């Protein structure tokens, strides 16, 4: 969606999609706006509660069945397990995605890892294609005037033009570009607390082959899961940047993390978007 600053200002029911790496401030901003009159649509929350709910529960149950005490309770239907996913706690989604490597260190084999990656990609596509329906629900059911789509960091990896076209048709796409200092901080955080990530299959195959050769490993089961995430994250980060930039060039607009961190309220956010529209007119 392309708008002038004036058209955006006069837009009675604003609809915005935020793109960018995890940690650039998308969720912080969306949570701030939802205290006003904005419906906060979290792509990752939708993935976890709708499209990966059953696989996540199956994974948790499989782990619980390895504990004799819990196994008997589950088999006798004496207990049940539910997901407690919230917008602020997406750990079940992350734990399902998992990390590649040594099973004794919590890692997954390559076939299972790729299966979960494929499930996540499909779920993310479906969650993003749900955006138009939730724009309608936000107004007709919940009475929100505006809509903010807090998209996952891997949306740029989907290689699905129809999904991007849907987002561009129904929302104003805003890419949050990390400054050099914020890039280094995001990489530092990933190294100190390596988390599960989504990778395009061709990217994963290339990087995995390079890592195995560099570390002189013969089998995926020899990989330290956290060490691999620390090694691959900077490569993933810089692989994603031109993808985000291409989406912004074709469909949307760009703001920097420095600009975003200066936003303290809704008025400041709206002014930031107007400036972005003006400079990319």
Secondary structure, 3 states (H helix, E strand, C coil): CCCCHHHHHHCCCCEEEEECCCCCCHHHHHHHHHCCCEEEEEHHHHHHHHHCHHHHHHHHHHHHCCCHHHHHHHHCCCCCCCCCCECCECHHHHHHHCCECCHHHCCECHHHHHHHHHHHHHHHHHHHHCHHHHHHHHHHCCCCCEEEEECCCCHHHCCCHHHHHHHHHHCEEEEEECCHHHHHHHHHHHHHCCCCCCCCHHHHHHHHHHHHHHCCCCCHHHCCHHHHHHHHHHHHHHHHHHHHHHHHHHHEEEEEHHHHHCCCCHHHHHHHHHHHHHHCC
